[in-house]
Amino acid sequence: MVAGLRSLFISNSSRLLAAALAPVILAMLAITACGQSQTQLPASTAIPNTSASVPAPDVTAIPATASEIARVGEPAPDFVLDLFDGSKVRLSDFEGKVVVLNFWASWCPPCRREMPAFERTWQEYRDQGVVFVGVAVQDNEADSRAFAKKIGVTYPIGMDWNGRILRSYRPTSMPTTFLIDREGVVSRRIANYANEGMLKIFIKGQLDQ
């Protein structure tokens, strides 16, 4: 009789243990299956570091030589930008001024959030030898124009039609802002949203040099 009770106890315990472990086993199988179904990104894939998960712009379509790529501490590549008002500006025209070069797009939430601050800062420093330049990239022209008009942007702003400016400066996330000193040298690169206070500190640092 004791042997029979022991056998019954072991049998019941086994069923209880199996019932308890079943959900755990199923969960582990589900996790394994999910992991196998994910597509692995190649090691060379650039993952943009933005809080809004904004995709990085495609800079692979147009070739650029090493001398044409913007690097901190080196001369900023020159370019001509077609502005929304129909005129053109060349970066080298602003030699002797501090240039805040901003790459943006109307579909980019951080870009839309920072642009009003850019306009305020431009108004504050425009008479002190500072110029802002906005370059819309990989965007719809009508959407870019409409947003710039809505914000009331008065600094030079236009569209990079052929992607050559984008290719030369290679922003790895949207938005990206470059500070260019009076000598035309790239002094700083700000990836993602540019805080207004931080931007003013950088501008003042350039003006004090």
One Martini backbone bead per residue (centre of mass of N, CA, C, O) as a GRO file, in nm:
protein
  209
    1MET     BB    1   0.059   0.063  -0.021
    2VAL     BB    2   0.299   0.253   0.001
    3ALA     BB    3   0.388   0.215  -0.292
    4GLY     BB    4   0.128   0.321  -0.417
    5LEU     BB    5   0.139   0.609  -0.299
    6ARG     BB    6   0.413   0.683  -0.413
    7SER     BB    7   0.334   0.654  -0.710
    8LEU     BB    8   0.103   0.861  -0.702
    9PHE     BB    9   0.274   1.104  -0.611
   10ILE     BB   10   0.473   1.106  -0.847
   11SER     BB   11   0.261   1.135  -1.071
   12ASN     BB   12   0.136   1.405  -0.972
   13SER     BB   13   0.400   1.567  -0.965
   14SER     BB   14   0.461   1.544  -1.267
   15ARG     BB   15   0.207   1.687  -1.367
   16LEU     BB   16   0.256   1.956  -1.217
   17LEU     BB   17   0.534   2.018  -1.340
   18ALA     BB   18   0.443   2.020  -1.635
   19ALA     BB   19   0.232   2.245  -1.603
   20ALA     BB   20   0.439   2.463  -1.501
   21LEU     BB   21   0.646   2.440  -1.756
   22ALA     BB   22   0.488   2.494  -2.017
   23PRO     BB   23   0.490   2.809  -2.041
   24VAL     BB   24   0.798   2.835  -2.046
   25ILE     BB   25   0.851   2.667  -2.301
   26LEU     BB   26   0.671   2.833  -2.493
   27ALA     BB   27   0.821   3.102  -2.457
   28MET     BB   28   1.097   3.004  -2.558
   29LEU     BB   29   1.000   2.922  -2.841
   30ALA     BB   30   0.898   3.204  -2.925
   31ILE     BB   31   1.165   3.356  -2.899
   32THR     BB   32   1.324   3.182  -3.099
   33ALA     BB   33   1.140   3.233  -3.346
   34CYS     BB   34   1.166   3.541  -3.349
   35GLY     BB   35   1.473   3.555  -3.386
   36GLN     BB   36   1.473   3.394  -3.663
   37SER     BB   37   1.281   3.619  -3.818
   38GLN     BB   38   1.499   3.819  -3.811
   39THR     BB   39   1.668   4.071  -3.977
   40GLN     BB   40   1.991   4.116  -4.041
   41LEU     BB   41   2.206   4.365  -4.022
   42PRO     BB   42   2.453   4.498  -4.154
   43ALA     BB   43   2.742   4.630  -4.029
   44SER     BB   44   2.720   4.897  -4.229
   45THR     BB   45   2.474   4.994  -4.101
   46ALA     BB   46   2.313   5.294  -4.033
   47ILE     BB   47   2.215   5.412  -3.712
   48PRO     BB   48   2.017   5.644  -3.605
   49ASN     BB   49   2.053   5.897  -3.336
   50THR     BB   50   1.717   5.925  -3.260
   51SER     BB   51   1.430   5.985  -3.076
   52ALA     BB   52   1.239   5.962  -3.355
   53SER     BB   53   1.345   5.757  -3.567
   54VAL     BB   54   1.508   5.887  -3.793
   55PRO     BB   55   1.613   5.850  -4.093
   56ALA     BB   56   1.880   5.827  -4.268
   57PRO     BB   57   2.028   5.959  -4.517
   58ASP     BB   58   2.107   5.910  -4.851
   59VAL     BB   59   2.470   5.905  -4.954
   60THR     BB   60   2.520   5.689  -5.213
   61ALA     BB   61   2.438   5.815  -5.502
   62ILE     BB   62   2.682   6.028  -5.473
   63PRO     BB   63   2.985   6.100  -5.546
   64ALA     BB   64   3.290   6.159  -5.340
   65THR     BB   65   3.558   6.306  -5.254
   66ALA     BB   66   3.765   6.355  -4.993
   67SER     BB   67   3.776   6.677  -5.037
   68GLU     BB   68   3.436   6.693  -5.023
   69ILE     BB   69   3.439   6.622  -4.717
   70ALA     BB   70   3.320   6.693  -4.413
   71ARG     BB   71   3.542   6.815  -4.149
   72VAL     BB   72   3.660   6.862  -3.857
   73GLY     BB   73   3.909   7.114  -3.914
   74GLU     BB   74   3.804   7.166  -4.204
   75PRO     BB   75   3.714   7.273  -4.488
   76ALA     BB   76   3.428   7.370  -4.624
   77PRO     BB   77   3.235   7.277  -4.859
   78ASP     BB   78   3.138   7.405  -5.138
   79PHE     BB   79   2.826   7.573  -5.247
   80VAL     BB   80   2.507   7.572  -5.418
   81LEU     BB   81   2.189   7.726  -5.332
   82ASP     BB   82   1.851   7.683  -5.381
   83LEU     BB   83   1.611   7.898  -5.318
   84PHE     BB   84   1.275   7.959  -5.255
   85ASP     BB   85   1.300   8.264  -5.390
   86GLY     BB   86   1.507   8.195  -5.656
   87SER     BB   87   1.775   8.212  -5.544
   88LYS     BB   88   2.132   8.222  -5.472
   89VAL     BB   89   2.390   8.052  -5.277
   90ARG     BB   90   2.723   8.076  -5.149
   91LEU     BB   91   2.922   7.984  -4.905
   92SER     BB   92   3.173   8.174  -4.974
   93ASP     BB   93   3.006   8.445  -4.930
   94PHE     BB   94   3.046   8.398  -4.592
   95GLU     BB   95   3.310   8.502  -4.552
   96GLY     BB   96   3.365   8.613  -4.211
   97LYS     BB   97   3.144   8.421  -4.105
   98VAL     BB   98   2.914   8.260  -3.913
   99VAL     BB   99   2.799   7.929  -3.983
  100VAL     BB  100   2.468   7.775  -3.989
  101LEU     BB  101   2.430   7.440  -4.095
  102ASN     BB  102   2.113   7.295  -4.196
  103PHE     BB  103   1.975   6.973  -4.192
  104TRP     BB  104   1.650   6.900  -4.340
  105ALA     BB  105   1.292   6.803  -4.291
  106SER     BB  106   0.945   6.792  -4.289
  107TRP     BB  107   0.937   6.472  -4.182
  108CYS     BB  108   1.108   6.581  -3.929
  109PRO     BB  109   1.045   6.633  -3.605
  110PRO     BB  110   1.310   6.769  -3.496
  111CYS     BB  111   1.321   6.983  -3.718
  112ARG     BB  112   1.049   7.121  -3.647
  113ARG     BB  113   1.134   7.192  -3.349
  114GLU     BB  114   1.405   7.373  -3.414
  115MET     BB  115   1.336   7.606  -3.620
  116PRO     BB  116   1.226   7.836  -3.439
  117ALA     BB  117   1.502   7.869  -3.288
  118PHE     BB  118   1.665   7.946  -3.534
  119GLU     BB  119   1.515   8.208  -3.597
  120ARG     BB  120   1.571   8.349  -3.327
  121THR     BB  121   1.883   8.331  -3.342
  122TRP     BB  122   1.914   8.483  -3.604
  123GLN     BB  123   1.790   8.751  -3.504
  124GLU     BB  124   2.006   8.792  -3.273
  125TYR     BB  125   2.290   8.743  -3.477
  126ARG     BB  126   2.288   8.883  -3.766
  127ASP     BB  127   2.451   9.158  -3.661
  128GLN     BB  128   2.726   8.959  -3.571
  129GLY     BB  129   2.816   8.756  -3.809
  130VAL     BB  130   2.555   8.565  -3.861
  131VAL     BB  131   2.455   8.265  -4.046
  132PHE     BB  132   2.184   8.096  -4.182
  133VAL     BB  133   2.145   7.756  -4.331
  134GLY     BB  134   1.897   7.581  -4.516
  135VAL     BB  135   1.879   7.219  -4.596
  136ALA     BB  136   1.685   7.039  -4.796
  137VAL     BB  137   1.633   6.679  -4.779
  138GLN     BB  138   1.462   6.440  -4.911
  139ASP     BB  139   1.210   6.621  -5.025
  140ASN     BB  140   0.925   6.799  -5.059
  141GLU     BB  141   0.891   7.104  -5.179
  142ALA     BB  142   0.608   7.187  -5.078
  143ASP     BB  143   0.657   7.105  -4.781
  144SER     BB  144   0.904   7.282  -4.726
  145ARG     BB  145   0.781   7.554  -4.795
  146ALA     BB  146   0.538   7.543  -4.601
  147PHE     BB  147   0.700   7.523  -4.336
  148ALA     BB  148   0.879   7.774  -4.364
  149LYS     BB  149   0.636   7.966  -4.380
  150LYS     BB  150   0.501   7.897  -4.111
  151ILE     BB  151   0.753   7.986  -3.935
  152GLY     BB  152   0.914   8.233  -4.075
  153VAL     BB  153   1.161   8.210  -4.250
  154THR     BB  154   1.458   8.436  -4.321
  155TYR     BB  155   1.669   8.260  -4.386
  156PRO     BB  156   1.853   8.080  -4.582
  157ILE     BB  157   1.646   7.861  -4.792
  158GLY     BB  158   1.654   7.520  -4.936
  159MET     BB  159   1.730   7.289  -5.206
  160ASP     BB  160   1.877   6.967  -5.261
  161TRP     BB  161   1.838   6.844  -5.562
  162ASN     BB  162   2.112   6.645  -5.622
  163GLY     BB  163   2.275   6.576  -5.336
  164ARG     BB  164   2.566   6.714  -5.304
  165ILE     BB  165   2.557   6.834  -5.023
  166LEU     BB  166   2.492   6.577  -4.873
  167ARG     BB  167   2.745   6.423  -4.969
  168SER     BB  168   2.961   6.619  -4.843
  169TYR     BB  169   2.833   6.612  -4.530
  170ARG     BB  170   2.706   6.353  -4.417
  171PRO     BB  171   2.446   6.303  -4.258
  172THR     BB  172   2.352   6.054  -4.003
  173SER     BB  173   2.115   6.251  -3.925
  174MET     BB  174   1.792   6.385  -3.823
  175PRO     BB  175   1.926   6.639  -3.769
  176THR     BB  176   2.206   6.847  -3.900
  177THR     BB  177   2.476   7.056  -3.767
  178PHE     BB  178   2.695   7.314  -3.883
  179LEU     BB  179   2.992   7.482  -3.782
  180ILE     BB  180   3.132   7.780  -3.928
  181ASP     BB  181   3.386   7.971  -3.950
  182ARG     BB  182   3.539   8.259  -4.069
  183GLU     BB  183   3.747   8.060  -4.241
  184GLY     BB  184   3.572   7.795  -4.334
  185VAL     BB  185   3.568   7.602  -4.083
  186VAL     BB  186   3.489   7.319  -3.929
  187SER     BB  187   3.393   7.320  -3.576
  188ARG     BB  188   3.101   7.169  -3.581
  189ARG     BB  189   2.890   6.877  -3.497
  190ILE     BB  190   2.527   6.833  -3.488
  191ALA     BB  191   2.349   6.571  -3.385
  192ASN     BB  192   2.048   6.633  -3.412
  193TYR     BB  193   1.907   6.810  -3.187
  194ALA     BB  194   1.929   7.164  -3.129
  195ASN     BB  195   1.986   7.332  -2.867
  196GLU     BB  196   1.950   7.660  -2.807
  197GLY     BB  197   2.156   7.709  -2.580
  198MET     BB  198   2.390   7.553  -2.707
  199LEU     BB  199   2.405   7.712  -2.972
  200LYS     BB  200   2.478   7.986  -2.839
  201ILE     BB  201   2.743   7.896  -2.716
  202PHE     BB  202   2.884   7.828  -2.983
  203ILE     BB  203   2.856   8.105  -3.114
  204LYS     BB  204   3.002   8.270  -2.897
  205GLY     BB  205   3.269   8.120  -2.927
  206GLN     BB  206   3.321   8.219  -3.217
  207LEU     BB  207   3.300   8.533  -3.163
  208ASP     BB  208   3.547   8.530  -2.944
  209GLN     BB  209   3.790   8.456  -3.152
   0.00000   0.00000   0.00000
